[in-house]
Amino acid sequence: MTKVSERKTRLSFETDAIVQRRNIIIDVDNGWHGSVRLKGTRHKFPFSWQGLYEWAAEQQARRERVERKKNADR
């Protein structure tokens, strides 16, 4: 597997997810940061890969708490 920071070309990809009738585009800046935007627009929302991981872990913990509470109420 190649690290993003070792790539010599820019990496961008279009997702299947649609927001406001536009696909979501991920632009990878380097091994630490990236940005997300809607196709056909220039307005970008930067993020860090570490922050993305932490957000996903928080979402999973939240889902597990909700599921445990739901099961405890039965």
Buried (B, 14 or more C-beta within 10 A) or exposed (E): EEEBEEEEEEEEEEEEEEEEEBEBBBBBBEEEBBBBBBEEEEEBEEBEBEEEEEEEEEEEEEEEEEEEEEEEEE
